[in-house]
């Protein structure tokens, strides 16, 4: 019985110490900690570290990309797109953020967003994803026709040809 009491006390202390809020004191600490968690695949911890780092004012494109990747692997594609769009606001030529934003848009069946991001992918990535200019146009037409159907309630005749 006494051992059980000590075990419970130890367990409560462990939980209390583990649930303390993280303290991020510098940009370097935020960057190195988030990178270590990214490399280890600790997505939940990475998301918490990122939240604390951004709240403390230690934001960076690399941190946002790591957070976007963690969100994507956690299945929260909408938040991942938000993180990647934050990266793209500051660096619209970031091909990694562009590619993952394209993938997340695809996973959410957002053809317009996927088509937008796919148009800015380099030709190697477009070939790998088997994207063609006509395919991008086709996705755009499908989106427009879907919106027309939703807004007017009438399906256009051309829809049968796509």
C-alpha positions as CSV (number, residue, x, y, z in Angstrom):
1,X,0.0,0.0,0.0
2,X,2.8,2.4,0.8
3,X,4.5,1.7,-2.5
4,X,1.3,2.5,-4.3
5,X,1.1,5.9,-2.5
6,X,4.7,6.8,-3.5
7,X,4.0,5.6,-7.1
8,X,0.9,7.9,-7.2
9,X,2.8,10.9,-5.8
10,X,5.5,10.3,-8.4
11,X,3.0,10.1,-11.1
12,X,1.3,13.3,-10.1
13,X,4.6,15.1,-9.9
14,X,5.5,13.8,-13.3
15,X,2.2,15.0,-14.8
16,X,2.6,18.4,-13.1
17,X,6.1,18.9,-14.4
18,X,5.3,17.7,-17.9
19,X,2.3,20.0,-18.3
20,X,4.1,23.2,-17.5
21,X,4.0,25.8,-20.2
22,X,7.1,25.9,-22.4
23,X,9.2,29.0,-22.2
24,X,10.9,30.1,-25.4
25,X,13.6,32.7,-24.6
26,X,15.3,33.3,-27.9
27,X,14.9,32.9,-31.6
28,X,17.7,30.4,-31.7
29,X,16.0,28.3,-29.0
30,X,12.7,28.3,-30.9
31,X,14.4,27.4,-34.1
32,X,16.6,24.6,-32.7
33,X,13.8,23.1,-30.6
34,X,11.3,23.2,-33.4
35,X,13.8,21.7,-35.8
36,X,14.7,18.8,-33.4
37,X,11.0,18.1,-32.9
38,X,10.4,18.2,-36.7
39,X,13.3,15.7,-37.3
40,X,12.0,13.4,-34.5
41,X,8.5,13.5,-35.9
42,X,7.0,14.9,-32.6
43,X,4.1,16.7,-34.4
44,X,2.1,17.5,-31.3
45,X,5.1,18.9,-29.4
46,X,6.1,20.8,-32.5
47,X,2.7,22.5,-32.8
48,X,2.9,23.5,-29.1
49,X,6.4,24.8,-29.5
50,X,5.4,26.8,-32.6
51,X,2.4,28.3,-30.8
52,X,4.6,29.5,-27.9
53,X,7.4,30.7,-30.2
54,X,5.0,32.8,-32.4
55,X,3.3,34.2,-29.2
56,X,6.7,35.2,-27.9
57,X,7.5,36.9,-31.2
58,X,10.0,34.4,-32.6
59,X,8.3,33.8,-36.0
60,X,10.2,32.6,-39.1
61,X,9.4,31.1,-42.5
62,X,11.2,27.9,-41.5
63,X,9.0,27.6,-38.3
64,X,5.9,28.2,-40.3
65,X,6.9,25.5,-42.9
66,X,7.5,23.0,-40.0
67,X,4.2,23.9,-38.5
68,X,2.4,23.5,-41.9
69,X,4.0,20.1,-42.4
70,X,3.0,19.0,-38.8
71,X,-0.6,20.2,-39.5
72,X,-0.7,18.4,-42.8
73,X,0.5,15.1,-41.3
74,X,-2.0,15.6,-38.4
75,X,-4.8,15.8,-41.0
76,X,-5.6,19.5,-40.4
77,X,-5.1,20.6,-44.0
78,X,-6.9,23.9,-43.6
79,X,-4.5,25.1,-40.9
80,X,-1.6,23.7,-42.9
81,X,-2.7,25.9,-45.9
82,X,-2.8,28.9,-43.5
83,X,0.8,28.3,-42.4
84,X,2.0,27.8,-46.0
85,X,0.1,30.9,-47.2
86,X,1.9,32.9,-44.4
87,X,5.2,31.7,-45.8
88,X,4.1,32.6,-49.3
89,X,3.1,36.1,-48.3
90,X,6.8,36.9,-47.5
91,X,8.4,34.7,-50.2
92,X,6.1,33.9,-53.1
93,X,8.9,31.9,-54.8
94,X,9.2,29.3,-52.0
95,X,8.6,26.1,-54.0
96,X,8.3,23.8,-50.9
97,X,5.5,25.9,-49.4
98,X,3.9,26.2,-52.8
99,X,4.0,22.4,-53.4
100,X,2.6,21.5,-49.9
101,X,-0.1,24.2,-50.3
102,X,-1.0,22.5,-53.6
103,X,-1.2,19.1,-51.9
104,X,-3.3,20.4,-49.0
105,X,-5.7,22.0,-51.4
106,X,-6.0,18.8,-53.3
107,X,-6.7,16.8,-50.1
108,X,-9.5,19.3,-49.3
109,X,-10.9,19.1,-52.8
110,X,-10.3,22.8,-53.3
111,X,-9.6,22.6,-57.1
112,X,-9.3,26.4,-57.5
113,X,-6.7,26.7,-54.8
114,X,-4.9,23.6,-56.0
115,X,-4.9,24.9,-59.6
116,X,-3.6,28.3,-58.4
117,X,-0.6,26.7,-56.5
118,X,0.0,24.2,-59.3
119,X,0.4,27.0,-61.8
120,X,3.4,28.3,-59.9
121,X,5.2,24.9,-59.5
122,X,8.3,24.3,-61.5
123,X,8.0,22.1,-64.6
124,X,9.7,19.2,-62.8
125,X,7.0,19.1,-60.1
126,X,4.3,19.6,-62.6
127,X,5.5,16.6,-64.6
128,X,5.8,14.5,-61.5
129,X,2.2,15.4,-60.5
130,X,1.2,14.8,-64.2
131,X,-0.2,18.3,-64.5
132,X,-0.7,19.9,-67.9
133,X,-1.8,23.4,-68.8
134,X,-5.1,21.9,-70.1
135,X,-5.5,20.0,-66.8
136,X,-5.1,23.3,-64.9
137,X,-7.6,25.0,-67.2
138,X,-10.0,22.0,-66.8
139,X,-9.9,22.2,-63.0
140,X,-10.6,26.0,-63.3
141,X,-13.6,25.3,-65.6
142,X,-15.0,22.7,-63.3
143,X,-14.8,25.1,-60.4
144,X,-16.5,27.9,-62.4
145,X,-19.3,25.5,-63.6
146,X,-19.8,24.2,-60.1
147,X,-20.2,27.8,-58.8
148,X,-22.6,28.6,-61.7
149,X,-24.7,25.5,-60.7
150,X,-24.7,26.5,-57.1
151,X,-25.6,30.1,-57.7
152,X,-28.2,29.6,-60.5
153,X,-29.5,26.1,-59.7
154,X,-29.2,25.2,-63.4
155,X,-26.6,22.9,-64.7
156,X,-24.9,24.2,-67.9
157,X,-25.0,22.0,-70.9
158,X,-21.2,22.2,-71.4
159,X,-20.8,20.2,-68.1
160,X,-21.5,17.0,-70.0
161,X,-18.3,17.5,-72.0
162,X,-15.9,17.9,-69.1
